[in-house]
Amino acid sequence: MARSLTESEHQLISAMITSAKATDPSRFAAQEIWYQWRQKLLGTLDRITVGAPCECNKCPSVQLLIDGQAVSAGGSQVILEAFISEGMVMLFIDDDIPSYLEIAPNPDVELELPAQDSLIF
């Protein structure tokens, strides 16, 4: 069952869209194109809800829904990544729509949703 983003999730996703590095930085050649793409993503924030949680029960990773619907794995995927002291944070973008927020802890670590100011870009 879908639920609204918490304020912490909203802030974390916004910070990831705004500042996280792409795993494929050559996706867009010009900085202006990256900026425009990020602005478009920020425009989807109010349409995002949370779907299924991760099944590992050790992390706060969640599926992201747009307008209450799952985002299909697209032909074009971008992964934005940042680091935290306990692991990594990745935001998956499929066909220009956020689809999954992955909080990947270091081995043998259970963690809560990190605060946006704990992200290392």
HULIN-V210561 format. One record per pair of residues at least 6 apart in sequence whose ideal C-beta (glycine too) atoms are under 7 Angstrom apart, sorted by sequence separation. I is the first residue (numbers start at 1). GAP is how many residues later the second one is. D is the distance in whole Angstrom. If there is no record, write none. Layout:
i=[I I]
gap=[GAP GAP]
d=[D D]
This chain:
i=[28 93 105 54 63 64 81 82 91 92 54 81 92 103 28 53 81 80 91 92 103 51 52 79 80 103 50 51 90 51 79 80 50 51 89 90 50 77 78 48 49 77 87 88 48 77 87 48 87 47 49 51 76 86 87 18 47 74 75 86 17 73 74 44 72 87 71 86 17 87 17 86 89 71 14 71 84 89 14 66 13 64 84 10 64 84 64 84 63 64 82 83 82 62 82 61 9 61 61 5 60 5 59 4 5 59 3 59 2 3 58 2 2 48 27 41 58 59 60 44 60 24 44 22 23 40 22 41 22 23 21 20 21 20 20 2 17 16 2 16 20 16 17 16 13 13 13 21 12 15 20 12 19 9 12 15 8 11 8]
gap=[6 6 6 7 7 7 7 7 7 7 8 8 8 8 9 9 9 10 10 10 10 11 11 11 11 11 12 12 12 13 13 13 14 14 14 14 15 15 15 16 16 16 16 16 17 17 17 18 18 19 19 19 19 19 19 20 20 20 20 20 21 21 21 22 22 22 23 23 24 24 25 25 25 26 28 28 30 30 31 31 32 34 34 35 35 35 36 36 37 37 37 37 38 39 39 40 41 41 42 43 43 44 44 45 45 45 46 46 47 47 47 48 49 50 51 52 52 52 52 53 53 54 54 56 56 56 57 57 58 58 59 60 60 61 62 63 63 64 66 66 71 73 74 75 78 85 88 100 101 101 101 102 102 104 104 104 105 105 107]
d=[5 7 5 4 7 7 6 5 6 5 7 7 4 7 6 5 5 7 6 7 7 7 5 5 4 7 5 4 4 7 6 7 7 5 6 7 7 7 4 5 5 7 7 5 7 5 5 6 4 5 6 6 5 5 5 6 5 4 7 6 6 6 3 6 7 7 5 5 5 7 6 5 7 5 7 4 5 6 6 5 7 5 5 7 6 6 6 7 6 6 4 4 6 5 5 6 7 5 5 6 5 7 5 6 6 7 6 6 4 5 6 6 6 6 6 7 5 7 6 6 4 7 6 6 5 6 7 7 6 6 7 4 6 6 5 6 7 5 6 6 6 7 7 4 6 6 6 6 7 4 6 7 5 6 5 6 5 5 7]
